[in-house]
Amino acid sequence: MSTSVLDTVNYRAGEIILYPGVPGPKDQLYRVRSGLVRLQSVDEEGNALTLRFVRPGEFFGEEVLSGTERSYFAEAATDTRIDTLSPGLLSPEETQQLTVHLVMALAQTYKTIQRLTGQRLKNRIAAALLELSQTPAAFKEPSGRMGVRATHDEIASAVGSVRETVTKVIGELSREGYIRSGYGKLMLQDVEGLEDLAQQAA
């Protein structure tokens, strides 16, 4: 085990790992060992916006490096195993991994902004489903068809909308044969079609 790892902690799906605020003396840098972490902001009316997903091998809690205020919640999107790391004990290899991660996270932020400002909701939902299919939230049916475990609330958070509107669009995608909706999960019936939708601008 790396000397920078102080502890490894398990979280159940839905548990909050970090809250907004200024990092305290006990805060550390975090790396996902298994599972999936959702970083999201919540406004005064309770509307959530997913900023990004943190996959295995990726980091979060980087604000501990600068002492800047944390503006998001970190939530376990699935059952998750997290390494807490001491920033001062990072090896050169881990420092390089963290740097690459920060660059990729920034690129993902740019992409998210472009989608929110330049795509219709239907296209953003298609893109979000495809993104989730590349994370631990994905699963395969015995037939080999891909699915993702996500509620309509979680999809709404990922695309910057509200559950009621997302439910209507998911119904539309289901009727058109792109997906099949189930309790807490969505099956991707037409991946190529979803990819086409995800690429379309408003």
N, C-alpha and C positions, 0 to 999 in steps of 0.2 A: 504494500500500500504506500502511496506517496506520503512523504513527511508533511505535506501541507494539509492533509486531511485530518481534521480535528475530531470529526464524528460522522456517523452515517445514520440518518433518521428516516423512518418510514411514515408516510402520510396516506390516509385513505382518500379516495375520490371525493372532492368537495371541501376538503379541509383547507383552511387558509394558512399559508406558510409565512408570508410577510404582509404587513399592513403599511399604508402610507405614513410618511413622517420622516424626520431626520434620523439617520442611522444612529443607534445607541452603541455603547461600549461592547455589548455582547453580540452585535451584528457581525456577520462574516460574509465572505463570498460563497456562493452556492453553485453546485454543479449537479445536474440530473444524472443519476446513475441508471435508473430505469423508470419508465412511465412518462408522463407528460405534464408539464406545468403551464398554466395559463396566466399571463400577465394582463390585467385589465384595470381600467380606470372606471370610476362610478361617479356620476354627477349628483347634484343635490336632490334631483327627483328620482334617483335610484336607477337611472339608465346606465347600463354597462357597455363598455367598448373594449373589445379584446385588442390589445396592442401587439402582442405576438405570442406564439407558443414556443416553449423551451423544450427541446427534445433531448434524449440521452446523449451525454457528452458535452452539452451546451451549458452555459453559465447564466446566472441572473444575480441580482443584488450588487451590480457593479458600482452603484453609488457609494458603497462603503469605501471605495478607493479615493473618492474626492470629498466625501462628507456632505454631498448635496442632498437635498430633500427628496425622498422617494414619493412619487406621485401615483403609484399603482398598488394594487393588491396582487400578490402571487398566490394562486390557488392550484391545488392538485387537481388536474383535469381527469386523471385516472389514478389508481393506486400507484404510488410513486415512492422511489427511494432516492434520497438526496444526500450528497456529501457536503459537509460544511468545511470550507477551506480557510486557512489563514493567509491573507494576501501577502504577508511578509515572508512566508515560507514557500511561495511558489517557485518551482524549478524553472530554468530557462525554457524548457519544453512547454510547461503549463502556461508560462507568460506568453509564449508565441501562440498557443491555442486560444488563450483569452483574447489576444489582439485580433486574430482571425475571426473569432466569434463576434467581437464588437463590430467589425467591418460588415459582416454578413447580417447582423441584427439591424444595422443602419440601412443597409440595402433593402431589407424586408420592410422597414418603416417607410421608406420612399415608395415602395410598391403598394403598400396599404393605403397611403395618402392618395396615390394615383387612382386606385380603385374607388375609394370613397368619393372622389371628386369627378371621376370620369366615366363611371359605369353605372348602368341601371342595377336595381336591386337583384333582379333575376341573374344577371351576369356575376354579381358579387357572390351570390349564394353558390353558384356553380364553382367559382374559384375557391371558395372556402371549403366546400366538400372535397374538392380535389386535394387541397392542402392537408386536410385532416386524414385523407386516405394514405398519406405518407408519414403518419405519426402512429404512436402506440394506441391511438383511439380507433384505429382501423382493425378490421377482422375479415375473415373470409368464410363464406358459407361452404358446406360440403361440395356444392356445385362449382366452387372456385370463384363465384361472384364476390366482388369487394363491397364491404359496407363500412360505415363509421358509426360509432356510438356517440350521439350528440342529441340533445333536446332542442326544441325550437327556440327556447330562451338562449341557449348557448350559441346557436347559429345566429340569432339576432345580435348578440354581443359581438360576434366575429365580423359582421357585415355592417354594423352601425345603424341598426334599425330596431324595431320593437317586435315582440313575439307575434302579435295579432297580424301584422303585415307580412311577416315572414311565413306564418302558417298559410296564408292565402297563396303566396308565391310557391311554397313547397307543394301545395295542392295542384297548382298549375304545372309544375315540373313533373309531378306524378302522372297527371292526365296525359301529358305529352310523351311519357315513356322514358324520361331521363332517369328517374329515381323511383324507388318504392319506399313508402314511409311506414315505419313500424313504431312501436312504443320505445322511445329512447334511442332509436337507431334509424339509419337511412341506408338503403341498398342502392348502389350505383348501377343502374340498369344499362345505361348508355354512356360509357366513359368518354368515347370520342366526341359524342354530342356535347357533353359537359365541357370538354376541353375547348371546343369551338365557341361555346357560350362565354367561357372564361376569358377568351381572347378578344371578345367584341367590346368596342367602346360604346359610349352612350349614343 
